[in-house]
Amino acid sequence: MKFVVTVDRDEDGVYVAECAAIPGCVSQGNTEKEALDNIKDAIRQCLEVRAERGMPLTVATYEVDIAV
């Protein structure tokens, strides 16, 4: 499976990665690479827990255009 993740640097300099398709699926790392590696593990674990609980694995995500 492929997922879109976002990576942002917080005020403490820690990289925070989030997978919007899986509510609550967030991880972090000291580098962008570490955050990406960690979110992969988090995604696997979140999918496992959601499957065990009979929850949908993901929620719908959409890309929208906004004029700025």
N, C-alpha and C positions, 0 to 999 in steps of 0.2 A: 504494500500500500504506500501511496505517496501522500504527504501532508505538507501544507504551507505552514511555516512557522515564522514568527516575528522575533527579532533580536533587538534589544534596546539596552543602552548602558544607563544604569541608575545613578543617582547622586553620589553614591559611594564608589563608583567605578566598576561595579559588578555588572556583568552581562546577563540579562534576563531574557530567556527564550520562552515563548508561549505558542501553543497550538490551539487556535480559535475553534477548530472543528471538534475539539474534545474539551468541554467545559472543565475548568480547574486544572488543566494540564499545563503546568509551568515548571521550569527548572532554571538553573543559573550556573555561571562559571566565572572564573577569574579572567578568561579570555573568550573571544567569540567562538573559537573552535571548541573549547571546553563546554561552553553553553550549548552548542549544537550537538555535541556528543551526549551530553546529559539529557537533552530534551528527547533524543531518540530512545533512551532507556525509559524516560518518563512516559512517552507515548506507548511503548510496549506494555508497561505496567498498568497504565490507565485502561488500555483496551482489554487487558486480562480481567481487571476488576469489573469493568462494565459488562463484559461477557458473563462472568460468574453471577452477577446480579440480574441478568436478563435485561439490561438496559440497552438502548440503541448504542452502537459503537461510536457514532459521531452525530453531530447536529449539522444542519444545513448552513453553509457559508456562501456568501454572494460577493461578487465584485460589482460595485456601483460607480457610475461616473458622476462627479460633482464639478460643476463649473466654479472656478475660483478666480 
